[in-house]
Amino acid sequence: MKFTDFKFKPYINEALADLHFDTPTEVQRKLIPVVLSGRDLVGESKTGSGKTHTFLLPIFENLEEDSENVQALITAPSRELAAQIYQAAKQIAHFSKKDIRISNYVGGTDKLRQLEKLNNQQPHIVIGTPGRIYDLVQTGQLLIHKVHTFVVDEADMTLDMGFIDTVDKIAARLPNHLQFLVFSATIPQKLQPFLKKYLTNPLIEKIKTNTVIADTVENWLLSTKGRDKNNQILEIAKLLNPYLAMIFVNTKERADDLHAFLRANGLKAAKIHGDIPPRERKRIMNQVKRLDFEYIVATDLAARGLDIEGVSHVINDAIPQDLSFFIHRVGRTGRNSLPGIAITLYQPSDDSDIRRLEKMGIHFQAKIIKDGEFQDTYDRDRRFNREKEPEKLDIEMIGLVKKKKKKIKPGYKKKIQWKVDEKRRKARRSANRAKGRAERKAKKQSF
């Protein structure tokens, strides 16, 4: 299937050709016809699957360019994600012969200037964060009573960041008859009341993928046991020689600490987390695009809210508390069929989380740093499996005893009894020998 099969307006096809978009992704192939039909939709698919154009292309197809009204409203949970959607929309609008007005409303920008523009003219498409959009709606300046398409992008992240109540307030101001589109990497249970409140007979489509992350990504595990983590990450960073590496941490405090350490040791590192002021974050992102940095220390906000091109390596300072974020982190690399390496630092207490990730389809390679290079090492389960061996004998004993209790032929019963007794004798002899050795050793030490 090709994009031309959708029979979009000519300028939309020109925009797609400019992007060298020829074949739709699985999400686009399955869901664009649904969106074009006007039906409410809940689309669940992994990050980087092409969700943005899945809703943008039908919005432009159904847009009345001569209208003076706001026709489509799109919310995103972060300023960075809103900016990405805005840029994608601007790229499409650029090829239209008629003027298409698109506005990006996010926190940290000039609200008074936005209100002045709204006094003169309404945009056709509104994109932004829930808080700023609702502020403008409350003033009565942003008129959304004629909107026919409402998109909630990254709904699970919107919920996690506490913005769903604001989205609810925006939705309450919209007309009763409109198309409601929800896109998300996951659909958590806590999101269900919101969906039931506003969506009418929605199609719920989960796009399954063969692998949770790209096949081109290698996942390495490095143990932190007995190591200073800052120095270990510094050693890893120097060995990688990356085009661009993202180092993910679990807290803002950890981001500040690690960033300061890496900078003090001469690495070109930036940091991105929720406490960085909007203007500063914008400056950092511009520097990232200019390749002024080789390393970005980031919290999970960046994993979901940013689309940074050219990430060759991902380093997980620790396994995230929410394991779904592991997928989003690792998904920053290995895009567009390019190779990528994700390195995760772990300690013995992380074993259960690693096993859960393996059940999700992630294959890990155990590595160590030796002689100034990464080398394969033994599987982390080696000691675990060795310690479990004695338990197999106990299980066997239990089985024999259970067989003994069953009503079976007398001769067979005697054989089982003999095996049980023999095992018990061997166990007693082994225990006595161990006890004797311990007593002799203690006796020698006493002299």
TARA-V703760 format. One record per residue. N is the residue number from 1. RES is the residue in one letter. PHI is phi in radians with two decimals (none if undefined). PSI is psi in whole degrees, -180 to 180 (999 if undefined). OMEGA is omega as a letter, one per 30 degrees, with the letter a starting at -180 (none if undefined). Layout:
{{N:RES:PHI:PSI:OMEGA} {N:RES:PHI:PSI:OMEGA}}
This chain:
{{1:M:none:143:l} {2:K:-2.05:160:l} {3:F:-1.07:-30:a} {4:T:-1.12:-21:l} {5:D:-1.17:-20:l} {6:F:-1.34:-15:l} {7:K:0.98:50:l} {8:F:-1.22:168:l} {9:K:-1.00:150:a} {10:P:-0.94:-42:a} {11:Y:-1.19:-29:l} {12:I:-1.18:-42:l} {13:N:-1.12:-35:l} {14:E:-1.13:-42:l} {15:A:-1.10:-40:l} {16:L:-1.16:-40:l} {17:A:-1.12:-38:l} {18:D:-1.09:-33:l} {19:L:-1.49:-4:a} {20:H:1.08:32:l} {21:F:-1.54:114:a} {22:D:-1.99:-48:a} {23:T:-1.96:127:a} {24:P:-1.21:152:l} {25:T:-1.25:172:a} {26:E:-1.06:-41:l} {27:V:-1.07:-46:a} {28:Q:-1.15:-42:a} {29:R:-1.09:-41:a} {30:K:-1.43:-36:a} {31:L:-1.77:-25:l} {32:I:-1.01:-44:l} {33:P:-1.05:-35:l} {34:V:-1.15:-46:a} {35:V:-1.12:-41:l} {36:L:-1.10:-29:a} {37:S:-1.31:-15:l} {38:G:1.60:4:a} {39:R:-1.39:147:l} {40:D:-1.13:148:a} {41:L:-2.54:141:l} {42:V:-2.06:109:a} {43:G:-1.87:120:a} {44:E:-1.98:119:l} {45:S:-2.77:162:a} {46:K:-1.24:160:l} {47:T:-1.05:140:l} {48:G:1.45:16:a} {49:S:-1.64:-2:l} {50:G:1.73:26:a} {51:K:-1.12:-38:a} {52:T:-1.01:-50:a} {53:H:-1.29:-18:l} {54:T:-1.09:-37:l} {55:F:-1.71:-28:a} {56:L:-1.19:-44:a} {57:L:-1.07:-47:l} {58:P:-1.14:-33:l} {59:I:-1.06:-45:l} {60:F:-1.20:-35:l} {61:E:-1.10:-38:a} {62:N:-1.62:3:a} {63:L:-1.30:137:l} {64:E:-1.71:99:a} {65:E:-1.13:-24:a} {66:D:-1.52:-8:a} {67:S:-1.29:155:l} {68:E:-1.73:1:a} {69:N:-1.71:158:l} {70:V:-1.27:125:a} {71:Q:-1.95:-26:a} {72:A:-2.39:139:a} {73:L:-2.26:127:a} {74:I:-2.22:123:l} {75:T:-1.84:145:l} {76:A:-2.35:147:a} {77:P:-1.35:-12:l} {78:S:-2.36:156:l} {79:R:-1.08:-40:a} {80:E:-1.13:-43:l} {81:L:-1.16:-40:l} {82:A:-1.05:-40:l} {83:A:-1.12:-38:l} {84:Q:-1.15:-43:l} {85:I:-1.11:-41:l} {86:Y:-1.05:-45:l} {87:Q:-1.13:-40:l} {88:A:-1.12:-39:l} {89:A:-1.18:-42:l} {90:K:-1.09:-37:a} {91:Q:-1.10:-41:l} {92:I:-1.20:-47:a} {93:A:-1.08:-28:a} {94:H:-1.00:-29:a} {95:F:-1.60:-3:l} {96:S:-1.41:138:l} {97:K:-1.28:-27:l} {98:K:-1.59:151:a} {99:D:-1.24:124:l} {100:I:-2.01:119:a} {101:R:-1.63:124:a} {102:I:-2.22:130:a} {103:S:-2.11:142:l} {104:N:-2.00:111:a} {105:Y:-1.95:110:l} {106:V:-2.37:161:l} {107:G:-1.10:154:l} {108:G:1.48:3:l} {109:T:-1.92:173:a} {110:D:-1.32:100:a} {111:K:-1.18:-40:a} {112:L:-1.08:-41:l} {113:R:-1.13:-39:l} {114:Q:-1.12:-40:l} {115:L:-1.14:-39:l} {116:E:-1.08:-43:l} {117:K:-1.12:-38:a} {118:L:-1.16:-28:l} {119:N:-1.10:-32:a} {120:N:-1.54:-40:a} {121:Q:-2.81:145:l} {122:Q:-1.62:144:l} {123:P:-1.33:159:l} {124:H:-1.36:-40:a} {125:I:-2.21:129:l} {126:V:-1.92:129:l} {127:I:-2.23:140:l} {128:G:2.97:-177:l} {129:T:-1.50:150:a} {130:P:-0.98:-42:a} {131:G:-1.05:-50:a} {132:R:-1.20:-40:l} {133:I:-1.05:-45:a} {134:Y:-1.15:-36:l} {135:D:-1.00:-45:a} {136:L:-1.23:-34:l} {137:V:-1.15:-42:a} {138:Q:-1.08:-33:a} {139:T:-1.21:-18:a} {140:G:1.49:4:a} {141:Q:-1.53:-36:l} {142:L:-1.60:114:a} {143:L:-1.73:111:a} {144:I:-2.00:16:a} {145:H:-1.29:-10:l} {146:K:-1.94:10:a} {147:V:-1.10:135:l} {148:H:-1.94:-10:l} {149:T:-2.40:124:l} {150:F:-2.09:123:a} {151:V:-2.00:127:l} {152:V:-1.88:105:a} {153:D:-1.61:147:a} {154:E:0.85:59:a} {155:A:-1.10:-36:a} {156:D:-1.17:-38:l} {157:M:-1.20:-37:l} {158:T:-1.03:-42:l} {159:L:-1.16:-48:a} {160:D:-1.06:-34:a} {161:M:-1.56:3:l} {162:G:1.41:20:a} {163:F:-1.72:-3:a} {164:I:-1.13:-32:l} {165:D:-1.13:-37:l} {166:T:-1.21:-40:l} {167:V:-1.07:-38:l} {168:D:-1.04:-44:l} {169:K:-1.13:-37:l} {170:I:-1.14:-46:a} {171:A:-1.05:-34:a} {172:A:-1.15:-21:a} {173:R:-1.58:-7:a} {174:L:-1.49:160:l} {175:P:-1.13:157:a} {176:N:-1.16:-38:a} {177:H:-1.77:98:l} {178:L:-2.68:168:l} {179:Q:-1.58:129:a} {180:F:-1.95:120:a} {181:L:-2.09:127:l} {182:V:-2.11:124:l} {183:F:-2.10:140:a} {184:S:-2.86:156:l} {185:A:-1.35:-32:l} {186:T:-2.45:158:l} {187:I:-2.08:89:a} {188:P:-1.20:157:a} {189:Q:-1.04:-36:a} {190:K:-1.15:-13:l} {191:L:-1.50:-16:a} {192:Q:-1.01:-45:l} {193:P:-1.00:-40:l} {194:F:-1.12:-45:a} {195:L:-1.11:-43:a} {196:K:-1.16:-31:a} {197:K:-1.20:-38:a} {198:Y:-1.99:-26:a} {199:L:-1.58:138:a} {200:T:-1.86:114:l} {201:N:0.75:56:a} {202:P:-1.29:152:l} {203:L:-1.44:125:l} {204:I:-1.84:109:a} {205:E:-2.06:119:l} {206:K:-1.85:116:a} {207:I:-1.50:109:a} {208:K:-1.41:146:l} {209:T:-2.17:150:a} {210:N:-1.15:-34:l} {211:T:-2.27:147:a} {212:V:-1.32:-22:l} {213:I:-2.31:167:a} {214:A:-1.07:144:l} {215:D:-1.13:-18:a} {216:T:-1.46:-2:a} {217:V:-1.70:129:l} {218:E:-1.66:134:l} {219:N:-1.88:114:a} {220:W:-1.85:144:l} {221:L:-1.97:129:l} {222:L:-2.18:128:a} {223:S:-1.33:140:l} {224:T:-1.74:4:a} {225:K:-0.99:122:l} {226:G:1.28:12:a} {227:R:-2.05:148:l} {228:D:-1.37:121:a} {229:K:-1.13:-40:l} {230:N:-1.02:-48:a} {231:N:-1.16:-34:l} {232:Q:-1.15:-43:l} {233:I:-1.15:-38:l} {234:L:-1.07:-43:l} {235:E:-1.12:-44:l} {236:I:-1.07:-47:a} {237:A:-1.03:-42:a} {238:K:-1.22:-31:l} {239:L:-1.33:-30:a} {240:L:-1.23:-40:a} {241:N:0.86:61:a} {242:P:-1.40:160:l} {243:Y:-1.23:-50:l} {244:L:-2.76:126:a} {245:A:-2.05:136:l} {246:M:-1.84:128:l} {247:I:-1.91:113:a} {248:F:-1.69:135:l} {249:V:-2.19:165:a} {250:N:-1.60:-19:a} {251:T:-2.39:158:l} {252:K:-1.13:-38:a} {253:E:-1.09:-42:l} {254:R:-1.14:-38:l} {255:A:-1.06:-45:l} {256:D:-1.07:-45:a} {257:D:-1.12:-49:a} {258:L:-1.18:-40:l} {259:H:-1.07:-45:l} {260:A:-1.08:-41:a} {261:F:-1.11:-46:a} {262:L:-1.14:-41:l} {263:R:-1.10:-41:a} {264:A:-1.13:-23:l} {265:N:-1.77:20:l} {266:G:1.50:10:a} {267:L:-1.56:143:l} {268:K:-1.41:90:a} {269:A:-2.16:140:l} {270:A:-1.97:166:l} {271:K:-2.34:144:l} {272:I:-2.40:120:l} {273:H:-2.70:179:a} {274:G:-1.12:-20:a} {275:D:-1.57:-3:l} {276:I:-1.32:125:a} {277:P:-1.00:147:a} {278:P:-0.91:-44:a} {279:R:-1.13:-39:l} {280:E:-1.18:-41:l} {281:R:-1.10:-40:l} {282:K:-1.11:-41:l} {283:R:-1.11:-43:a} {284:I:-1.09:-43:a} {285:M:-1.12:-36:l} {286:N:-1.12:-39:l} {287:Q:-1.18:-37:l} {288:V:-1.06:-44:l} {289:K:-1.12:-30:l} {290:R:-1.47:2:a} {291:L:1.06:38:l} {292:D:-1.32:-16:a} {293:F:-2.13:152:l} {294:E:-1.82:-20:a} {295:Y:-2.36:140:l} {296:I:-2.18:118:l} {297:V:-1.57:123:a} {298:A:-2.49:151:l} {299:T:-1.54:179:a} {300:D:-1.20:-15:l} {301:L:-0.98:-42:a} {302:A:-1.23:-30:a} {303:A:-1.11:-35:a} {304:R:-1.75:-28:a} {305:G:-1.73:-6:a} {306:L:-2.16:146:l} {307:D:-2.13:88:a} {308:I:-1.69:122:a} {309:E:-1.37:151:l} {310:G:1.39:21:l} {311:V:-1.32:113:a} {312:S:-1.58:-27:a} {313:H:-2.43:147:l} {314:V:-2.17:133:l} {315:I:-2.08:124:l} {316:N:-1.67:108:l} {317:D:-1.04:-31:l} {318:A:-2.77:159:l} {319:I:-1.24:131:a} {320:P:-1.15:151:l} {321:Q:-1.11:-39:l} {322:D:-1.65:109:a} {323:L:-1.12:-21:l} {324:S:-1.10:-28:l} {325:F:-1.19:-23:l} {326:F:-1.05:-43:a} {327:I:-1.10:-43:a} {328:H:-1.18:-37:l} {329:R:-1.10:-55:a} {330:V:-1.12:-28:l} {331:G:-1.18:-7:l} {332:R:-1.23:-23:a} {333:T:-1.99:171:l} {334:G:1.26:23:a} {335:R:-1.49:158:l} {336:N:0.95:37:l} {337:S:1.14:14:l} {338:L:-1.48:150:l} {339:P:-1.25:152:l} {340:G:-2.63:156:l} {341:I:-2.23:129:l} {342:A:-2.02:125:a} {343:I:-1.98:124:a} {344:T:-2.03:123:l} {345:L:-1.49:135:a} {346:Y:-2.49:161:l} {347:Q:-2.23:166:a} {348:P:-0.92:-33:a} {349:S:-1.20:-12:l} {350:D:-1.52:0:a} {351:D:-0.99:-43:a} {352:S:-1.14:-38:l} {353:D:-1.15:-40:l} {354:I:-1.11:-41:l} {355:R:-1.10:-38:l} {356:R:-1.14:-40:l} {357:L:-1.14:-37:l} {358:E:-1.13:-37:l} {359:K:-1.16:-24:l} {360:M:-1.38:-5:l} {361:G:1.83:11:a} {362:I:-1.61:128:l} {363:H:-1.80:123:a} {364:F:-1.78:147:l} {365:Q:-2.00:124:l} {366:A:-1.34:131:a} {367:K:-2.31:157:l} {368:I:-2.35:161:l} {369:I:-1.77:119:a} {370:K:-2.50:134:l} {371:D:0.97:38:l} {372:G:1.28:24:l} {373:E:-2.68:163:l} {374:F:-1.41:130:l} {375:Q:-2.27:151:l} {376:D:-1.16:147:l} {377:T:-2.33:175:a} {378:Y:-1.16:155:l} {379:D:-1.08:140:a} {380:R:-1.13:-17:a} {381:D:-1.44:-3:a} {382:R:-1.00:-50:a} {383:R:-1.18:-39:a} {384:F:-1.03:-46:a} {385:N:-1.20:-37:a} {386:R:-1.14:-40:a} {387:E:-1.21:-22:a} {388:K:-1.46:-13:a} {389:E:-1.02:-47:l} {390:P:-1.00:-30:a} {391:E:-1.12:-29:l} {392:K:-1.10:-38:l} {393:L:-1.11:-41:a} {394:D:-1.10:-42:l} {395:I:-1.10:-40:l} {396:E:-1.10:-43:l} {397:M:-1.04:-45:l} {398:I:-1.04:-41:l} {399:G:-1.10:-41:l} {400:L:-1.14:-42:l} {401:V:-1.10:-42:l} {402:K:-1.10:-40:l} {403:K:-1.08:-39:a} {404:K:-1.04:-34:a} {405:K:-1.31:-19:a} {406:K:-1.30:156:l} {407:K:-1.45:99:a} {408:I:-2.30:-179:a} {409:K:-1.06:141:a} {410:P:-0.95:-42:a} {411:G:-1.11:-41:l} {412:Y:-1.19:-35:l} {413:K:-1.10:-41:l} {414:K:-1.14:-38:l} {415:K:-1.09:-45:l} {416:I:-1.11:-43:l} {417:Q:-1.03:-41:a} {418:W:-1.13:-42:l} {419:K:-1.12:-42:l} {420:V:-1.10:-47:a} {421:D:-1.10:-41:a} {422:E:-1.09:-43:l} {423:K:-1.10:-40:l} {424:R:-1.15:-40:l} {425:R:-1.10:-45:l} {426:K:-1.09:-40:l} {427:A:-1.13:-40:l} {428:R:-1.17:-42:l} {429:R:-1.07:-44:l} {430:S:-1.09:-41:l} {431:A:-1.16:-41:l} {432:N:-1.14:-40:l} {433:R:-1.11:-44:l} {434:A:-1.08:-40:l} {435:K:-1.14:-41:l} {436:G:-1.11:-43:l} {437:R:-1.08:-42:l} {438:A:-1.11:-41:a} {439:E:-1.18:-41:l} {440:R:-1.12:-40:l} {441:K:-1.12:-43:l} {442:A:-1.14:-36:a} {443:K:-1.14:-44:l} {444:K:-1.09:-41:a} {445:Q:-1.17:-31:a} {446:S:-1.18:-29:l} {447:F:-1.36:999:none}}
